[in-house]
Amino acid sequence: MKKIKINKWIIRVTLLTFVLAILMSIVSENLLRNLNIFFASVILIVIIGIGVLFDTIGIAVTAADLKPFNSMAAKKIMSAKFSLKLLNNASQVSNFCNDVIGDISGIVSGSAVAIIVLKILYYSKSSNEIIYSILLSGFVAALTVGGKAFGKEMAITNSKEIVGFVGKILYLIYKKTGFEIYKKD
């Protein structure tokens, strides 16, 4: 029985990744093509930041302990219920945060680099495309890896606080919209 649940998740996450990758690519490429180099670079940094943020959340969920959230839920702290849902589904949450959003952000940031390099070449009338491409790719890789290393360290040492904060956000979303990520545990 457990195998069916895993297979359903794999199919769902694969389809979700496909849809999210297309949506993020369309939005980012349309934004980047219509912006100057400065604002396109800001969007690139935001894309990297999204990847780092979700990677941090994914690690925090796998590192956090259930006990404090069980205690808070027993005291009827509503956000703890949402934190517990994350922790009870840690494998899927981690897969979504680290692999789906994190990897899509990496792929989209690569596309963003290509667009920014083309913009630089267009405005500078330079033929040093290889140098621009290598330097910008190196910068993006360093920012991504450094950001994720920092995020992982934060996630491991502050997992309770991070999961609690995400639980509060999910509770507020539920309160405002009625939308709940995991309806059952």
Summary of the structure (lengths in Angstrom):
residues: 185
radius of gyration: 19.3
end to end distance: 15.9
largest distance: 64.9
contacts: 567
relative contact order: 0.16
helix: 87%
strand: 0%
